[in-house]
Amino acid sequence: MPYLFTQCQAIACRSVAPMQDTPGIKATYDARVTVPNQYKVKMSANSTGETQLNKTHTLFEFKNDIKIPSYLIALAIGDLERASLGKRVGVISEPAQLKSAV
């Protein structure tokens, strides 16, 4: 399956959203990402919902209430699974890589 990962470090966030790429400016953000049903979406924010829009697409919603510099915004889309490593820590990866990542 195709896989997309992007991290806005160092100055890439301006290609995603109209933001200043400097650590001194921090912001919260919300995001809505629509993908074909076979994909999962993860971001550097808390998931606030996943809605099946129709037979072919799913909407993923995220919210980050902590002010962060734009270079910390990250997005991953693909065949993703999560494994817990404790109460506050987990690993997200493609299924074939998950066991070795844990």
C-alpha positions in Angstrom: 0.0 0.0 0.0 1.2 3.5 -0.6 2.5 5.4 2.5 2.8 9.1 3.2 4.7 10.7 6.0 5.5 14.3 6.4 6.9 16.3 9.2 6.9 20.1 8.8 10.5 20.4 10.1 12.4 22.6 9.2 10.5 25.0 6.9 8.0 22.7 5.2 4.8 23.8 7.0 4.3 26.7 4.7 3.5 24.2 2.0 0.8 22.7 4.1 -0.8 25.7 5.8 -0.3 29.5 5.8 2.0 29.5 8.8 5.3 31.2 9.8 8.2 28.7 10.0 9.9 29.9 13.2 10.1 28.3 16.6 9.1 31.6 18.3 5.6 31.4 16.9 3.4 28.7 18.4 -0.1 27.7 17.6 -2.8 25.1 18.2 -4.5 23.4 15.3 -7.4 21.3 14.1 -7.3 19.1 11.0 -9.7 17.2 8.9 -8.3 14.6 6.5 -10.4 12.6 4.0 -8.9 9.4 2.6 -10.0 6.3 0.8 -11.3 3.7 3.3 -8.3 1.4 3.1 -6.1 4.1 4.7 -5.6 5.2 8.3 -4.5 8.7 9.2 -2.4 9.8 12.2 -1.2 13.2 13.2 0.8 15.0 15.9 -2.6 15.8 17.5 -5.3 14.0 19.4 -7.8 12.1 17.3 -11.3 13.5 17.8 -13.2 11.3 15.4 -13.4 9.0 12.5 -16.4 9.1 10.2 -17.3 6.9 7.3 -18.5 9.4 4.7 -19.6 7.0 2.1 -18.8 3.6 0.6 -15.3 4.8 -0.5 -14.0 7.5 1.9 -13.4 8.1 5.6 -12.9 11.4 7.4 -10.4 11.6 10.2 -10.5 14.6 12.6 -7.7 15.9 14.9 -7.3 18.6 17.5 -4.1 19.9 19.2 -4.8 22.2 22.1 -1.1 22.6 23.1 0.7 25.5 21.4 3.5 24.1 19.3 5.9 25.5 16.7 4.8 24.6 13.1 7.8 22.3 12.6 6.2 19.8 15.0 3.1 19.2 12.9 3.3 15.7 11.4 1.0 13.6 9.2 1.0 9.9 8.3 -1.3 8.1 6.0 -1.2 4.4 5.0 -1.8 0.9 6.3 -1.1 1.9 10.0 -1.5 0.1 13.3 -0.7 1.1 16.8 0.9 -0.9 19.6 0.9 0.4 23.2 4.2 0.5 25.1 2.6 1.8 28.3 -0.1 4.2 29.6 1.3 7.2 27.6 3.5 5.7 24.9 2.9 3.8 21.7 4.3 2.9 18.4 2.5 3.5 15.1 3.8 1.7 12.0 2.8 -0.5 9.1 1.7 -3.9 10.2 4.8 -5.7 8.8 7.1 -3.4 10.8 5.1 -3.1 14.0 6.6 -6.0 15.9 10.2 -4.9 15.3 9.3 -1.3 16.2 7.9 -2.5 19.5 
